[in-house]
Each structure stands twice: as structure tokens, then as C-alpha cells.
């Protein structure tokens, strides 16, 4: 049973966003003096167990709550680093 599941994201940019022209075919890249991208996730769930033969409710697990974040920073167009509590894939 998933009680709650969601993500939130935000962006702060000091500089010039990427520009694309439709009339004259040219584009400019993003020029970020400071950029902060933030994403967080939340999940709340529990497991209900039922008897397969009778369909009778057997029990329920404790509610599990999980939170995570991923923040990425860019300074002076080029210097980028990230902070997160996510594990790297194996």
C-alpha cells in the first residue's frame, strides 16, 4: 500500500538562460553566474499481508518513510558539483 509518493524540484538561476531564435537560426547557451537545481523525493508505504487461500487479512508491516535529495550547483559558467544522499548504482 503506497500512502504517499512524490518529488519536488526547484531552480535558481542568476545569469542568462539558453536562448533559441525561431526567425534567425541561432542559439546561445546558458551563461550561469550561479545556478542551483534542487530535487527532493518522498515515499511512505507499508505492506499488507493476506492468506492466499481464504483471502483473510493476516497482518501489516510498519510504515516505512523514505526521503532523498539531489542538489546541483554551478558557479561562473563552468564549476559544477552535486550534493546528494543517493547511492551510486552497482
Protein Blocks (a to p, Z undefined) as FASTA:
>chain_A
ZZbgcdddddddedjdddddfklgcddddddfbdcdddddddddddddddfklopafbdc
dddddddddddddeehlaccdddfbdcdZZ
